[in-house]
Amino acid sequence: MAVPAALLTITASTLTACGSDADGSAASSKGSTVTLVTHDSFSLPDELTARFEKESGYTLKVVANGDAGQLTNKLVLTKDSPTGDVAFGVDNTFGSRALDEGVFADYTPASVPEGVGDYDLSGDGGSKLTPIDTGNVCVNADTDWFADHDLTPPATLDDLTKPAYRDLLVLPGAATSSPGMAFLLTTIAAKGDDWPDYWKALLANGAELTQGWSDAYEVDFTAGGGNGTRPLVLSYDSSPAFTVKDGRTTTEALLDTCFTQVEYAGVLAGAKNVDGARALVDFLLTPEVQEALPDAMYVYPVVAGTPLPADWASYTKRPTKPWSVDPAEIDRNRDSWLERWTDITTQ
């Protein structure tokens, strides 16, 4: 699909407009700092940060708060005295909690690009959370490791519990990590009420849990760049594009294990710099930022028609039928699911 003509384009006037918040409080003026509260994996090319600052007149300050799950917890705990103006990285596995807790203020970009509405989480047209990127959380395999050990990689969730793959899987925990929560939801979608038994079998087969994605992928995964010993890791369907060597990728995503994840940005309720926060949300939907997201953060842009890097077309595959759980069901059951999951994983 071609990029629509209505695609949001940020101009100096839209970035520097001043006014008042919905509750009548004064919005911040041009020249001040806008503070972005986000997760540790947030990355934006320096030239785009400079562009935002030049066009808007705001100085961007980034405050990282661990994984997306930890970020959401921090936003909820500080909602009455927020540590920033705008947040990025709350996703569809944790987003309803942040909405229920009143973390975000009303704001919808004036011109929402085609395709973005498909990811509305709140059911109100996205008036508080604006989708920015998407991807599928999938188990990834180090195909070189499996070839060296003359072992066929697993393909399904059930394969991960088989003796042949004992002590080979590492994944971030569901309580502290949005990919980890996505995998828990994958097992719930696939196994229904039997998901606790699946987790018991997974742990009995030696699956290792970490605090977040970085620990799992960059430390414990054999193809993560460190000295890891586990050739199976929970990551993304895009990850194989980042393990290309000698014209081929050395990893693959197991497409029967995937769950769709969407990340959002939103203006924080009680933000000191409301205009700056709105300007940054707008900026994250511009063509330049959307096109930079794949290389910067391993994710797909939400704006339809955004060009992808050549390596992604060559080395990544997307699932045709990823697992999913309705956001309303997640909202109703998240706490009980996490409590049960914690009981199982801490025994």
N, C-alpha and C positions, 0 to 999 in steps of 0.2 A: 504494500500500500504506500502510495506517495505521501510525503509529508504534507498535511493539509495547509491550505492557505491561511487558515485562522490560527496557525501555530503561534503560541505566545512569544512575542518579541519584547525584550526589556529595553526601554529607553530611559534616558536620563530623567525625563519628567515623571515616569511611573516609579522610578526608584527613589526619587527625592521628595515625592509629595508628602505634605504634612497635614495633620488633621487631628482628630480625637478618636479615642477608643469607643467601643459601643457603650461603655458605662459612663462616658463623659470625661474620662481622665485625659490629660494632655498627652499627645504623642510626642516622641522624641524628635529633635530637630536634626537636620543634616549636619554632619561633622562629628557626631558622637559614635560610640562603639556599639556594635550589635553583637551580643554573645550567643553563640550556638552551642547548645548542650547536645552531645552526640555520643556514639559508641567508639570504641578504640579502632574500629576498622574504617572509620570515615576518612576519606582522602579526596582532595580536590587539587588538580594541578595548580602550581603557583601562579601561572599566567591567568587562570580563571579567577582565583582569589583577587589578584591585582585588578582584573577587569571589573569585578563586582565593586571593589573599593573605589575605583576611579569613576565609574558610571553612577554609583549611588551616593558617594560622598561619605559613606560609613566605613569605619574600621572594623574588620571582622576578627573576633576573638573566638577561638574554638576550645571548648572544655570537654574532654573525653571522660566517659564514665563506664569503663569496662565493656561487657557484651551488651547486646540490645535488651536482654532480660534484666541485667543489672541497671541499665539506663532507665528502663521503665519503673523499676522499684525506686530509684533515686528521684525520679520526677514525681512520683506519688508522695514520697516522704517529704519533699520540699515544696509541694504545691501551694502552700500558704505563703511561702517566701522563696520563689523560684531563683535558681542560681544562674539563670540566663533569660534570654528573650524569646528564643525559638529553639525547637528541638527537631532533630533528624534521627531516624533509625528505629523508632517504635514501629513494630510490624504487626501483621494480621494475627499473630499468635498471642500477642500481649496487648494489642491496641485497645480492645474493648475495656480492659481494666483501667487504662489511662483515661478513656472517655468517661467511664462511670465515676471516676474519682474527681472529675472536673479539672483535669490538668491543663486542657487546651481552651483557648478562646475562639470565638467564631471568626473564621476568615476563609474566604474562597477566592482564589485568583480571579481577576476580572475576565480573563480569557483563558478558559481551560482547554488545552489541546485535545484533539480527537484521540480517543483510546483511553484517556485517563479515567473517565467515568466508570470504566469497567471494573475498577479496583476500589470503588467506594466501600468503605468499611462501616461507616456509621449509619447508612441507610437514609441520610438526610442530604444527599448530594455532595458529601464531602465538606461540610461547612466548618469542620474543625481539623480534620486530617487530610492532607493533600498527598496522594500517591506520587512517589518519585522514581522508584525502581522496583524491579521484580526479578525473581529467579526461582529455581527449584533446588531445595535441599535434598541431596542424594548421597548415599554411600558411594565413595570413590575407591577404586582399586589401583594399586601400583602394579601395572601390567608387567613391567620388567621384573619385579620381584617374583611374581607368580611364574613367569617364564623360566627364571633362573632356578626355581624350586620345583619345576615340572608339575605345577598344580593349576588346575583350571579355576579362574576366579569365580566367586559366587555370583548368582544372578538375582536371587529373590530374597525376601525377608526370611523365609524359612531356611534358606541355605546358610544364613549367618549363625544358626544354632547347631549346625552339623559339626561333628568332631573334626572334620578335615580343616575347619577354620577356627579351631580353638586358639585363644590368645592372640588373634590377629586383628581384632577390631578395636578402635578407639573412637569415642564420641563425646562431645560436650554434654554436660548434664542439663536436664530439662528445666530445672528450677533457676538456673543462672544464665542460660544461653538460649537465644531465639532459635538457632539451628537445632539445638537439643530439644527444645519444646516442639519444633516442627517434626522431629523424628518421633517423639512420643505420640503426637497426633497422627503420624503415619501409621503407627502400630495400632492405635485406637480405630482408625478408619479401616484398616485391613483385618483386624482380629475381633472387633466389636467388644463384647463383654469379656472375651478371653485374653485381652491384652495383658493383664497382670501375669498370666501364665507364660505368655511369650517372653516378657521381660525376665522372669525367673530363669527361663531356659537360656536366654541371651547371656545373662550374667554367669550362669553355671558353665557356659562355654568360654568364659574368660574375657568377656567384653570389659574394656577399661573406660572409666568416666573421668573427664577433666572439667575444670571450671568453665572454660570457654573454647571457642573455635580455634583461636591462635595456639593455645596449648596443645590441642589435639592435632592440628594440621602441621604447624611449624616445628613442634617439638617431638611428638610421638610418631607421626606418619613417616614411613620410610622414604617417601618422595617429597617430603616437605622442606627439604633444605637443611635439616639438622642431622642428628644421629639417631633418628627414630627407629624403632624395631617393629612397628605394626604397619602392615601393608594395606589395611582397610581403615578408612576414616570417613566420618561424616563431613561433607563439604557441599559443593554446589555442582549443578550440571555444567557450569561454565569453567570449572577448575581445570579440566584437561587442556584448555587453551594456554594455560600458564606453565605447563610442564612439557613444552615442545623441545625436542632435542634431535639434531640431525634430520630435520624435516619431518618428524613424527612426534606424536604425543606419547608420553610414557605412562599415562594414567587414563582411566575411563570411569565415567559415572554409570552406576548400576541403575538403569532407567526404570526398573520395577520397584525401586525403593524411594521414589521422589515425592516431595510435598511442596506445593507452590507457596512461596513467601513473597510478601509485598512490604516494602518499607515506605514510611510516611514522614512528612514534615508538618509542623504546626506551630502556630504562635502560642506561647505559653500564657495562661491566664495570670495576670499580675505582672506581665513584662514591663520593664522600664522603657524599653525602646520598641514601641509597637510598630512604628513605621519601618524601622530597620528590619524587624522580624518579618513583616509582610514582604518587604523588598527581597529578602533572602529566599523566602518560599517561592516567590515569582521567578527568581534567578535560577533556582534548581530545575525549573521546567523549560529553560531556554534551550534551543537546539545545541548550542556549544556545550553546555553542561551535560545534557542527555547523551550526546555523542561521546563524551569523555568518561562516562560512568563505567563502561565495560572494563577498560584498562585500569581505571582508578580503584574500582571496588568489586570487581568480579561479578557484577550484576548487569541485568538487561535494563535498558531504558523503558519507561512506561509509555512514552509518546510514540504512537504508531508511525512507522516509516523511518525512524531514526537509523542511519547507517551503522552497521556493526563492523568491528575490526576484521580484517581478512582471516586471521587465525581462528576467529570464532566460527566462521563459516566452514573452515576446513577441519577443525579439530573438536568442535563441541556438538553434542547431540542433545535434543530436548525431548523429554518424555511426552508421549501422545496422550497418556491417561494418568497424570499424577494423582496421588491421593489428596483428598481434601476433607475438611470438616467445616460445617457451617459456622460462621462467626458467632451466631446467637447461641449455638450449642457449646462452643468454646467458652463463651461468657458465663453460661449457666454452670458449667462443670469444671472449669479450670482449677479452682482451688481444691476440689475433691480429687481430681485426677492427680494433681501434683502431690497432694498429701499421700495418696496411695502409692504413687511412684517413689516418693521419698522413703516410705516404709519399706518398700521392696529393695531399694538400692542401698539402704543403710543397715540391713540385717547382717 
